[in-house]
Amino acid sequence: MDRQQALRLVFETIDAVNPQLAPARRLAKAADTVIVGPGGSLDSLGIVTFVVALEERVGDELSRSVQLLDETALSDANGPFHTVGSLADYVSALPGR
């Protein structure tokens, strides 16, 4: 999957999750939007909801089950879930079909 496809899936996930969030917590569809870490707008439940929704979308796109989280993915301040852009990079690097 290329980065544009991955970014599209992240944006679609933002569109799906944002209505469930308070207006002040909604994610902007921009590469530099912080998801996890200082300045991030999601609480722990919001992160889980977002990740599960994204895993479903990516899994559908790749026609296989996908697990995006590992034990360090969320704890690393500069990890793949830090920004929308870093998450798109992470998703685009997943093995294909």
Sequence and secondary structure as in RCSB ss.txt:
>XXXX:A:sequence
MDRQQALRLVFETIDAVNPQLAPARRLAKAADTVIVGPGGSLDSLGIVTFVVALEERVGDELSRSVQLLDETALS
DANGPFHTVGSLADYVSALPGR
>XXXX:A:secstr
  HHHHHHHHHHHHHHHGGGS GGG   SSTT B SSTT    HHHHHHHHHHHHHHHHHHHTS      TTTTT
 TTSTTSBHHHHHHHHHTS   
